[in-house]
Amino acid sequence: MSKKRLKPHRHVHRWHRWFGMLAALFALNLAVTGVLLNHTEALQLDSISLQAPRLLKWYGIEAARPDQAYPLRGHWLSQWSQQVFLDAKRISIPSTGALKGGLLLDHVIVALLPKHIALLTLSAELIDVLPLPDGYQASAISADSGGGALLQTSQGILRLDATLSRFEQVPVAATEGQAWVSAKPLPNRLAEQIQRESGAQISLERFLLDLHSGRLFGKLGVWVMDLAALAIAGLAISGMFMWARRRQKTSGVRNSRNSSASL
């Protein structure tokens, strides 16, 4: 008879223990993220950006990479989609097109695009835009021994003179063995700097909100957090049940002792 009475009590203890083990980790997550989110403004969580490639990929956002990048004796000229950068500074170039190469001549940067050349300062300021002659479309650039630049185009080879203002056509044979500028991998540190200023990012506030609600792991994560909330509720209910039973038992023992003492 006593065994049957104790059996439900043992089950409650077992359920309480499993609810506690299951809910502890989720309760810690809810507590920590909840406290942080309550102080979003003070901690400036909405202004802190997370740009880890794996995190962006988890959110379905691919970290941008440059289309082309060219080294310029200590500087880098790169293009991201239709945006051109000198190091980490964005350059406003009209009718951009695909960047085909770049040279540093004296203190002027020559950026080659399919139908025009952009002349830039080392501080990323646009000096001038020179359109190529009608019908010409450039594909590569190289330094000329005369202080100008050679352009490989669909209509032959063009030379940009040392004044960087006039084009003239030269025989293809005169440029045999010419080393044309080729794209190189942009250094990771510079790529990350450009990404921070113009690339994709996730705010720390959004990350914590998604972690708090379980949305970071999609629909399954939301259901898991719901189950965790039920587990915490079950833990509270089973704890109250055990507390009430223990109090009832203690009260019974105390009453029994008082009755024995009065006899």
Number of C-alpha atoms within 10 A of each C-alpha: 5 6 7 8 9 10 11 11 15 11 11 17 16 13 17 22 15 14 20 18 13 16 22 15 12 20 17 11 16 19 13 13 19 17 10 17 21 10 11 15 12 9 13 13 18 15 13 13 16 17 19 14 16 12 16 16 12 12 15 9 14 15 17 16 17 17 17 20 25 23 22 16 8 7 14 18 26 29 22 20 15 12 18 26 18 23 22 21 14 18 17 13 19 9 11 19 17 19 27 22 27 29 22 20 16 8 9 14 24 24 23 24 23 21 20 20 26 19 22 21 15 13 10 19 16 15 11 15 16 15 14 20 12 7 9 18 18 23 18 21 27 20 20 17 9 10 14 21 22 24 26 19 18 12 11 14 22 23 21 21 16 14 8 18 11 13 19 11 13 14 10 11 8 9 14 8 7 12 11 15 16 15 17 12 14 20 11 10 9 13 18 20 13 20 19 15 12 14 16 17 21 18 15 19 22 16 19 21 16 17 19 20 20 21 18 18 15 12 10 12 16 18 15 16 20 14 15 19 16 14 23 20 14 17 22 14 14 20 18 12 16 15 12 12 13 12 12 12 12 12 12 12 12 12 12 11 11 11 10 9 8 6 5
